[in-house]
Amino acid sequence: MLQPPPQPQPQPQPQPQQQASSRETSDDAPPKQVAMAMDRLGQASRLIADIRIGADRLLETLFVSTDSQSTSKTLNFILREDSAMRLHLQNLRNIGSFSSVLCI
């Protein structure tokens, strides 16, 4: 009588969950990098808030200036706000470019 050929034993394969958890542990950022990223994120959020406040002030000034007779005062305020907002936007760009350099 002929016996059927023996079936190959399945090889135990590593479970994907175990591999993923070991990868996550090895890919975690060092605490110093996380702290620096959180600091930059806080700076960026403050700058964004300043930009939003500046935009609100400009809109309010433009709205009020239609009723106002003092155009030189309004113009000076608009120029100051414009300068401050440009500075905030430049600082925000600098924070963004600094963080993109660290990610490389």
ChimeraX commands (.cxc) that place a marker at each C-alpha (Angstrom):
marker #1 position 0.00,0.00,0.00 radius 0.5
marker #1 position 1.03,3.48,-0.78 radius 0.5
marker #1 position 1.00,5.98,1.98 radius 0.5
marker #1 position 0.26,9.64,1.25 radius 0.5
marker #1 position 3.31,11.89,1.39 radius 0.5
marker #1 position 3.74,13.66,4.73 radius 0.5
marker #1 position 2.28,17.15,4.92 radius 0.5
marker #1 position 4.83,19.91,5.55 radius 0.5
marker #1 position 4.53,21.42,8.98 radius 0.5
marker #1 position 3.55,25.12,8.89 radius 0.5
marker #1 position 6.32,27.37,10.09 radius 0.5
marker #1 position 5.34,29.73,12.90 radius 0.5
marker #1 position 5.28,33.22,11.50 radius 0.5
marker #1 position 5.89,36.28,13.68 radius 0.5
marker #1 position 2.75,38.15,14.51 radius 0.5
marker #1 position 2.48,41.61,12.94 radius 0.5
marker #1 position 1.36,43.22,16.20 radius 0.5
marker #1 position 4.56,42.24,17.94 radius 0.5
marker #1 position 6.65,43.59,15.11 radius 0.5
marker #1 position 4.71,46.86,15.01 radius 0.5
marker #1 position 5.09,47.46,18.73 radius 0.5
marker #1 position 8.85,46.87,18.58 radius 0.5
marker #1 position 9.11,49.28,15.63 radius 0.5
marker #1 position 7.12,51.93,17.48 radius 0.5
marker #1 position 9.43,51.68,20.45 radius 0.5
marker #1 position 12.57,52.00,18.36 radius 0.5
marker #1 position 11.16,54.88,16.25 radius 0.5
marker #1 position 10.04,57.05,19.17 radius 0.5
marker #1 position 11.65,60.46,19.25 radius 0.5
marker #1 position 13.97,61.25,22.12 radius 0.5
marker #1 position 12.39,63.33,24.91 radius 0.5
marker #1 position 14.53,66.37,24.07 radius 0.5
marker #1 position 13.26,66.42,20.47 radius 0.5
marker #1 position 9.69,66.07,21.66 radius 0.5
marker #1 position 10.15,68.93,24.12 radius 0.5
marker #1 position 11.67,71.16,21.42 radius 0.5
marker #1 position 8.85,70.33,19.00 radius 0.5
marker #1 position 6.23,71.13,21.64 radius 0.5
marker #1 position 7.98,74.44,22.37 radius 0.5
marker #1 position 7.98,75.37,18.67 radius 0.5
marker #1 position 4.33,74.38,18.41 radius 0.5
marker #1 position 3.51,76.65,21.35 radius 0.5
marker #1 position 5.43,79.52,19.74 radius 0.5
marker #1 position 3.60,78.97,16.46 radius 0.5
marker #1 position 0.20,78.96,18.14 radius 0.5
marker #1 position 0.99,82.26,19.91 radius 0.5
marker #1 position 2.10,83.82,16.62 radius 0.5
marker #1 position -1.06,82.62,14.88 radius 0.5
marker #1 position -3.15,84.15,17.67 radius 0.5
marker #1 position -1.25,87.45,17.29 radius 0.5
marker #1 position -1.85,87.40,13.53 radius 0.5
marker #1 position -5.58,86.80,14.02 radius 0.5
marker #1 position -5.79,89.65,16.54 radius 0.5
marker #1 position -3.92,91.93,14.14 radius 0.5
marker #1 position -6.28,91.04,11.31 radius 0.5
marker #1 position -9.27,91.80,13.55 radius 0.5
marker #1 position -7.75,95.17,14.49 radius 0.5
marker #1 position -7.14,96.04,10.85 radius 0.5
marker #1 position -10.69,95.15,9.88 radius 0.5
marker #1 position -12.08,97.14,12.78 radius 0.5
marker #1 position -9.91,100.12,11.87 radius 0.5
marker #1 position -11.03,99.98,8.26 radius 0.5
marker #1 position -14.65,99.78,9.36 radius 0.5
marker #1 position -14.31,102.71,11.78 radius 0.5
marker #1 position -12.21,104.78,9.35 radius 0.5
marker #1 position -15.19,105.20,7.03 radius 0.5
marker #1 position -16.87,107.25,9.78 radius 0.5
marker #1 position -13.74,108.95,11.08 radius 0.5
marker #1 position -12.31,112.29,10.01 radius 0.5
marker #1 position -8.75,111.55,11.23 radius 0.5
marker #1 position -7.19,109.82,8.25 radius 0.5
marker #1 position -3.56,110.32,9.32 radius 0.5
marker #1 position -4.17,108.60,12.67 radius 0.5
marker #1 position -5.94,105.72,10.92 radius 0.5
marker #1 position -3.18,105.42,8.34 radius 0.5
marker #1 position -0.48,105.35,11.03 radius 0.5
marker #1 position -2.36,102.62,12.90 radius 0.5
marker #1 position -2.76,100.55,9.74 radius 0.5
marker #1 position 0.93,100.88,8.94 radius 0.5
marker #1 position 1.93,99.80,12.47 radius 0.5
marker #1 position -0.41,96.80,12.39 radius 0.5
marker #1 position 0.82,95.87,8.93 radius 0.5
marker #1 position 4.41,95.96,10.14 radius 0.5
marker #1 position 3.60,93.89,13.23 radius 0.5
marker #1 position 1.68,91.29,11.23 radius 0.5
marker #1 position 4.49,90.97,8.70 radius 0.5
marker #1 position 6.94,90.39,11.55 radius 0.5
marker #1 position 4.65,87.73,13.06 radius 0.5
marker #1 position 4.30,86.00,9.69 radius 0.5
marker #1 position 8.07,86.05,9.16 radius 0.5
marker #1 position 8.63,84.57,12.63 radius 0.5
marker #1 position 6.06,81.88,11.86 radius 0.5
marker #1 position 7.89,81.04,8.62 radius 0.5
marker #1 position 11.17,80.83,10.54 radius 0.5
marker #1 position 9.67,78.40,13.06 radius 0.5
marker #1 position 8.29,76.27,10.21 radius 0.5
marker #1 position 11.57,76.19,8.29 radius 0.5
marker #1 position 13.51,75.36,11.45 radius 0.5
marker #1 position 11.24,72.41,12.22 radius 0.5
marker #1 position 11.43,71.10,8.65 radius 0.5
marker #1 position 15.24,71.09,8.87 radius 0.5
marker #1 position 15.08,68.96,12.02 radius 0.5
marker #1 position 12.78,66.42,10.38 radius 0.5
marker #1 position 15.28,65.63,7.60 radius 0.5
marker link #1:1,2 radius 0.2
marker link #1:2,3 radius 0.2
marker link #1:3,4 radius 0.2
marker link #1:4,5 radius 0.2
marker link #1:5,6 radius 0.2
marker link #1:6,7 radius 0.2
marker link #1:7,8 radius 0.2
marker link #1:8,9 radius 0.2
marker link #1:9,10 radius 0.2
marker link #1:10,11 radius 0.2
marker link #1:11,12 radius 0.2
marker link #1:12,13 radius 0.2
marker link #1:13,14 radius 0.2
marker link #1:14,15 radius 0.2
marker link #1:15,16 radius 0.2
marker link #1:16,17 radius 0.2
marker link #1:17,18 radius 0.2
marker link #1:18,19 radius 0.2
marker link #1:19,20 radius 0.2
marker link #1:20,21 radius 0.2
marker link #1:21,22 radius 0.2
marker link #1:22,23 radius 0.2
marker link #1:23,24 radius 0.2
marker link #1:24,25 radius 0.2
marker link #1:25,26 radius 0.2
marker link #1:26,27 radius 0.2
marker link #1:27,28 radius 0.2
marker link #1:28,29 radius 0.2
marker link #1:29,30 radius 0.2
marker link #1:30,31 radius 0.2
marker link #1:31,32 radius 0.2
marker link #1:32,33 radius 0.2
marker link #1:33,34 radius 0.2
marker link #1:34,35 radius 0.2
marker link #1:35,36 radius 0.2
marker link #1:36,37 radius 0.2
marker link #1:37,38 radius 0.2
marker link #1:38,39 radius 0.2
marker link #1:39,40 radius 0.2
marker link #1:40,41 radius 0.2
marker link #1:41,42 radius 0.2
marker link #1:42,43 radius 0.2
marker link #1:43,44 radius 0.2
marker link #1:44,45 radius 0.2
marker link #1:45,46 radius 0.2
marker link #1:46,47 radius 0.2
marker link #1:47,48 radius 0.2
marker link #1:48,49 radius 0.2
marker link #1:49,50 radius 0.2
marker link #1:50,51 radius 0.2
marker link #1:51,52 radius 0.2
marker link #1:52,53 radius 0.2
marker link #1:53,54 radius 0.2
marker link #1:54,55 radius 0.2
marker link #1:55,56 radius 0.2
marker link #1:56,57 radius 0.2
marker link #1:57,58 radius 0.2
marker link #1:58,59 radius 0.2
marker link #1:59,60 radius 0.2
marker link #1:60,61 radius 0.2
marker link #1:61,62 radius 0.2
marker link #1:62,63 radius 0.2
marker link #1:63,64 radius 0.2
marker link #1:64,65 radius 0.2
marker link #1:65,66 radius 0.2
marker link #1:66,67 radius 0.2
marker link #1:67,68 radius 0.2
marker link #1:68,69 radius 0.2
marker link #1:69,70 radius 0.2
marker link #1:70,71 radius 0.2
marker link #1:71,72 radius 0.2
marker link #1:72,73 radius 0.2
marker link #1:73,74 radius 0.2
marker link #1:74,75 radius 0.2
marker link #1:75,76 radius 0.2
marker link #1:76,77 radius 0.2
marker link #1:77,78 radius 0.2
marker link #1:78,79 radius 0.2
marker link #1:79,80 radius 0.2
marker link #1:80,81 radius 0.2
marker link #1:81,82 radius 0.2
marker link #1:82,83 radius 0.2
marker link #1:83,84 radius 0.2
marker link #1:84,85 radius 0.2
marker link #1:85,86 radius 0.2
marker link #1:86,87 radius 0.2
marker link #1:87,88 radius 0.2
marker link #1:88,89 radius 0.2
marker link #1:89,90 radius 0.2
marker link #1:90,91 radius 0.2
marker link #1:91,92 radius 0.2
marker link #1:92,93 radius 0.2
marker link #1:93,94 radius 0.2
marker link #1:94,95 radius 0.2
marker link #1:95,96 radius 0.2
marker link #1:96,97 radius 0.2
marker link #1:97,98 radius 0.2
marker link #1:98,99 radius 0.2
marker link #1:99,100 radius 0.2
marker link #1:100,101 radius 0.2
marker link #1:101,102 radius 0.2
marker link #1:102,103 radius 0.2
marker link #1:103,104 radius 0.2
view
